[in-house]
Amino acid sequence: MVLKKTQQMAQETTFARLATLDEATQKKIAKKYYGGNRPWKPTKERNKKS
């Protein structure tokens, strides 16, 4: 239970940091590590075609 909460907090922190980066950097990271998806973006923004 504690591990799951710790992992969730770490992911939230990471996603918050990623959301502050410029678009080009976000695209590179999304492509390399998330299969082109940006899970740190709100759902509406994630569904937009870029």
C-alpha positions as CSV (number, residue, x, y, z in Angstrom):
1,M,0.0,0.0,0.0
2,V,2.8,2.4,0.9
3,L,4.8,1.5,-2.1
4,K,1.8,2.1,-4.4
5,K,1.2,5.5,-2.9
6,T,4.9,6.4,-3.2
7,Q,4.9,5.3,-6.9
8,Q,1.8,7.4,-7.6
9,M,3.4,10.5,-5.9
10,A,6.6,10.0,-7.9
11,Q,4.6,9.7,-11.2
12,E,2.6,12.8,-10.4
13,T,5.8,14.8,-9.7
14,T,7.4,13.5,-12.9
15,F,4.3,14.3,-15.0
16,A,4.1,17.8,-13.5
17,R,7.8,18.4,-14.4
18,L,7.2,17.1,-18.0
19,A,4.2,19.4,-18.4
20,T,6.5,22.4,-17.8
21,L,8.9,21.6,-20.7
22,D,8.6,23.2,-24.1
23,E,6.6,21.4,-26.8
24,A,9.6,20.1,-28.8
25,T,11.1,18.5,-25.7
26,Q,7.8,17.0,-24.6
27,K,7.4,15.5,-28.1
28,K,10.9,13.9,-28.0
29,I,10.3,12.4,-24.5
30,A,6.8,11.2,-25.4
31,K,8.1,9.5,-28.6
32,K,11.1,7.9,-26.8
33,Y,9.5,6.7,-23.6
34,Y,5.7,6.7,-24.0
35,G,5.1,5.5,-27.5
36,G,4.3,9.0,-28.7
37,N,1.6,9.5,-26.0
38,R,1.8,12.3,-23.4
39,P,0.1,10.9,-20.3
40,W,0.9,14.1,-18.4
41,K,-1.4,16.1,-20.6
42,P,-5.1,16.5,-19.8
43,T,-7.2,14.0,-21.8
44,K,-8.5,16.7,-24.3
45,E,-5.0,17.8,-25.1
46,R,-3.8,14.2,-25.5
47,N,-6.4,13.5,-28.1
48,K,-5.5,16.4,-30.3
49,K,-3.5,15.6,-33.4
50,S,-0.2,17.4,-33.6
